[in-house]
Amino acid sequence: MDSTQLRAMQAPIKERYKADPKTAYITLKANGSIDNEGIACKVETGRAVAVAGLHPATGGSGLELCSGDMLLEALVACAGVTLKSVATAIDIPLKSGHVSAEGDLDFRGTLGVDKEAPVGFAEIRLRFDVETDAPQEKLDQLLKLTERYCVVYQTIKNGPKAVNVSIRRV
């Protein structure tokens, strides 16, 4: 796909959102079920069921997916798609590319070993390795726009204005 095809594909969508901003608000959903036999959650991905469990650093077997890894994978996926979309839109030819994310956790926090230890990632590093002949100023623009438009990156960096949690008996 080139920039002309991308613009043509997105033009009617953008026009609809400009004409009726309410149509741009969409609720994405994820669902899972608690595993009765182990400490795990079966997450419906739309393609398959992903079984998430404890990370080995918290006593897990390592056979299930770690939700922290899944968060980084979501960041890599979103950032990679965004980078490729932006590169296409601004005519930066990429011969190849690789996206990686890594994050630092202090597992004492989530295990309650040290009440001062944070729960969650203390730092996340996202890196793009691209093969291109584009000049550095175009790569700088590509990075800036990728950061601006990547949903997962922006959510991690800025946080949503609210996160509501509830529990109910069924």
DAZI-V234589 format. One record per helix or strand of 2 or more residues. SS is the DSSP state (helix for helix, strand for strand). FROM is the first residue (numbers start at 1). TO is the last residue. Records with the same first field share a line. If there is no record, write none. Layout:
SS=FROM-TO / FROM-TO
//
This chain:
helix=3-19 / 21-24 / 56-58 / 67-89 / 107-110 / 136-149 / 151-158
strand=31-34 / 40-44 / 49-53 / 96-105 / 121-131
//
